[in-house]
């Protein structure tokens, strides 16, 4: 269950579907073709908990005014195992990062979140997205990451949804604590980059 929870804390979404006999939960992960290796790693993680035969299906978005369309890779599956994950992450029907969910996750879950939302800055700091829709969710994530890594962060509201800012010294603490859990396709986000944290 922890493996599933870690992946869906960081990305994707779950939807409760009504069936003729009983309800079920469907999971969806999307990615661009350039992120296909990262998507494959998430699927490998999922299959350790759910033996699904689902495969990645490419599709194209509706044509925009410019006439362009975008190719999206989609992985969708359903499983009874998803009900518990849904209850943890969607307590009121909307995705929410809760203390209960975070208490079940460790370094691997934090690594998925970092790999999904890490935005390196030229001064060596990092802005982390995907930390919830509200300030209290972002604050929970900040405290959770600090507990796991010793790295402190501050909440910023410069975007539609809150994000966390990690200064260079704290970024280095995240690297030290989470590098061994890093998804291989995003390993570059867990080690110093030119001009970045050391």
C-alpha positions in Angstrom: 0.0 0.0 0.0 2.8 2.4 0.8 4.2 2.1 -2.7 0.9 3.0 -4.3 0.4 5.9 -1.8 3.8 7.3 -2.5 3.2 7.4 -6.3 -0.3 8.9 -6.1 0.7 11.5 -3.4 3.0 13.0 -6.0 1.2 12.5 -9.2 -1.8 11.1 -11.0 -5.4 11.1 -9.8 -8.0 8.7 -8.5 -11.7 8.7 -9.5 -14.5 6.9 -7.8 -16.7 5.2 -10.4 -20.2 3.9 -9.9 -20.8 0.4 -11.2 -24.0 -1.6 -11.7 -23.2 -3.8 -8.6 -20.6 -1.8 -6.6 -18.4 1.3 -6.9 -14.8 1.0 -7.8 -11.8 3.4 -7.9 -9.9 4.1 -11.1 -6.3 5.4 -11.2 -4.9 7.6 -14.0 -1.3 8.7 -14.6 -0.5 11.0 -17.5 2.9 12.1 -19.0 4.4 13.5 -22.0 6.5 11.4 -24.4 9.7 13.0 -23.1 8.8 11.8 -19.6 8.1 8.2 -20.7 10.9 6.7 -18.7 9.7 8.4 -15.5 6.1 7.2 -16.2 7.5 3.6 -16.7 9.2 3.8 -13.3 5.9 4.8 -11.7 4.2 1.8 -13.4 6.9 -0.5 -12.2 6.4 0.7 -8.6 2.6 0.3 -9.0 3.0 -3.3 -10.3 4.8 -4.3 -7.1 1.4 -3.8 -5.3 -1.1 -4.3 -8.1 -0.6 -7.0 -10.8 -2.4 -5.0 -13.5 -2.1 -5.8 -17.2 -2.9 -2.2 -18.1 -0.5 -0.6 -20.6 0.4 2.9 -21.6 -1.9 4.3 -24.2 -0.9 7.4 -26.2 -3.7 9.9 -27.2 -3.8 13.3 -28.7 -5.5 16.3 -27.1 -8.2 18.2 -29.0 -6.9 20.5 -31.7 -6.2 24.0 -30.3 -7.0 27.3 -32.1 -3.4 27.2 -33.5 -4.2 23.9 -35.1 -1.7 22.0 -32.9 -2.4 18.9 -30.9 -0.3 17.4 -28.0 0.5 13.7 -27.6 -0.1 12.5 -24.0 0.8 9.1 -22.6 -1.9 7.7 -20.3 -1.8 4.7 -17.9 -5.2 3.8 -16.4 -6.1 0.9 -14.2 -8.5 -0.1 -11.4 -8.0 -2.3 -8.4 -9.6 -3.0 -5.0 -6.3 -1.9 -3.5 -7.0 1.7 -4.6 -10.0 2.1 -2.3 -7.8 2.6 0.8 -5.5 5.0 -1.1 -8.6 6.9 -2.3 -9.9 7.2 1.3 -6.5 8.5 2.5 -6.0 11.1 -0.3 -9.6 12.0 -1.1 -11.3 12.2 2.3 -14.0 14.6 1.1 -13.9 13.7 -2.6 -11.1 16.2 -3.5 -7.4 15.3 -3.3 -5.9 16.5 0.0 -2.6 15.9 1.6 -3.3 14.8 5.1 -1.3 14.0 8.2 -2.7 10.4 8.1 -1.3 9.8 4.6 2.1 11.3 5.3 2.5 9.3 8.5 2.5 6.1 6.4 5.2 7.3 4.0 9.0 7.5 4.3 11.9 8.4 2.1 10.6 6.6 -1.0 7.4 8.6 -0.9 9.3 11.9 -0.4 11.6 11.0 -3.3 8.6 10.6 -5.6 7.3 14.0 -4.5 10.7 15.6 -5.0 11.2 13.9 -8.5 7.7 15.1 -9.6 7.8 18.7 -8.3 11.5 19.8 -8.0 12.2 23.0 -9.8 15.9 23.9 -9.5 16.8 27.6 -9.4 20.1 29.2 -10.6 21.1 30.2 -7.1 21.0 26.6 -5.9 17.6 26.7 -4.2 14.7 24.6 -5.1 11.0 25.4 -5.5 8.9 22.3 -4.8 5.4 22.0 -6.4 2.7 19.4 -5.9 2.5 20.1 -2.2 -1.3 20.6 -2.0 -3.9 23.2 -2.8 -3.9 25.1 0.5 -1.3 26.5 2.9 -2.0 24.0 5.6 -1.3 21.1 3.3 2.0 22.7 2.1 3.0 23.3 5.8 2.3 19.6 6.5 4.5 18.6 3.6 7.2 21.0 4.8 7.2 19.5 8.3 7.2 15.9 6.9 10.2 16.5 4.7 12.0 18.2 7.6 11.3 15.2 9.8 12.7 12.8 7.1 15.7 14.8 5.9 16.4 17.7 8.4 15.8 20.2 5.6 13.6 23.2 6.4 11.5 25.0 3.8 9.1 28.0 3.6 5.7 28.2 1.9 5.4 30.6 -1.0 2.2 31.8 -2.6 3.6 33.2 -5.8 1.6 30.7 -7.9 -2.0 29.6 -8.0 -1.2 26.8 -5.5 1.4 27.0 -2.7 4.9 25.8 -3.2 7.8 25.2 -0.9 11.2 27.0 -1.1 14.3 25.1 -0.1 17.5 27.2 0.3 20.8 25.6 -0.9 22.0 24.3 2.4 18.6 22.5 2.9 18.6 21.2 -0.7 21.9 19.5 0.2 20.3 17.8 3.1 17.5 16.5 0.9 20.1 15.2 -1.5 21.9 13.3 1.3 18.7 11.8 2.7 16.8 10.9 -0.5 19.4 10.2 -3.2 19.2 6.4 -2.5 15.5 6.5 -3.2 15.6 8.6 -6.4 13.8 7.3 -9.5 16.6 6.6 -11.9 15.1 8.8 -14.7 15.1 11.8 -12.3 18.3 11.1 -10.4 19.8 14.3 -11.7 17.4 16.2 -9.4 18.9 14.5 -6.3 22.5 15.6 -6.8 24.3 18.9 -7.3 23.9 20.7 -10.6 26.1 23.5 -12.0 25.7 26.5 -9.8 23.5 24.4 -7.5 23.6 22.9 -4.0 26.8 21.2 -3.0 
